[in-house]
Amino acid sequence: MTNDELPARALAKIFALKDQEQQALTLMRSNQRTISELQRAVDINPHGPKAAAWQDEIARLQDVQVPHQARHRTLADLNARIEHYLATLPPDAEVEEAKKVKVKLNGQTRQQAVTALREKIVNLHMQRAETELAALPAVEIKAAAKRWIIDRALKAKPALIATHDKFDLKATYMDPQAYAPVLDTLALLAWIAPEQLEAKINEMVDAMPKPKLALTVKEKAERLAAIAAELADCERAECGHIDAAEEEGTIIGHRPNVGVEALVGIVVSKSQAKAA
C-alpha cells in the first residue's frame, strides 16, 4: 500500500515519526561528535588546566548518549514495522482513519496514565495467551469423539459381495495418516463396536488432568474478540496520551511492540465489494 492511499492524519503521523527518527539520529551524531572532539583535546593536552573538566564532560555526554541511542533505535524499529505492515496488507484491504481518541488524565500525569495503560495491556496479553491455550471442556471432547466414531464407521464400512458363487467382505479404508498403505483399524473398530469404543474414549477423557481454563469453540472466539477490542482501545488511548504529552513538551517513548493501527491511527478492514 502506498502513502497516497492512506488517510491524511495517518500519513501525517508517519511523516512525524520519520522526522523524529531523523532528529534523534542528528542529536545522537552531534553528541558523539562533541565526545570525539573533547577526547581529542584531552589526548593532545592530557595535563592541561581543563583536562579534568573535559573528562567529566565526556563522561556526562557518554551517559546521555545511551538514551539518545535507545530513542533512535526505537523510532527506527517502529518506522520499519510500519513500512513492513503497510507493504504486506492484502490487496483487498481497506484503510480508514480511526476515530480520534479523547484522552483524559483524571488527576494523573501523562506518564502515569501511560504506565497504567501499559500495565493493563500486559494483563490483556496474558489473558489472550491464556485463552489461546484454553482446553476444550470434557463434554465437547466427548461430543467430538462421538462425531469421529460415526464418521470413521461410515468410511470404514466394508464392501459386501454376496452372489450365488461368492461371498466376500472387503475392508478397504486406509489410515489417512499412515506413511504406507495400511488399514485403519480404529475405523474398523468404530464400525464393529461403536458403543464400546466410545465408552473407552470417554474413560480416557475423564482421566485427563483438569485444565486451568476450558472453553468451547464459540466461547474461545468470543473471548478473544473481546480481548482484541479492549486491547485496541487501550493501545489507542496509550498513543493518544503519548501524542498529547509531546504537544505539551514531554517525550514518552512508544512501546516497541505497539500495534501499528493504533500507532498511526487507522482501521484496516476487508473490502466490502470484494468480500461480497
Summary of the structure (lengths in Angstrom):
residues: 276
radius of gyration: 31.7
end to end distance: 21.7
largest distance: 120.1
contacts: 696
relative contact order: 0.14
helix: 66%
strand: 8%
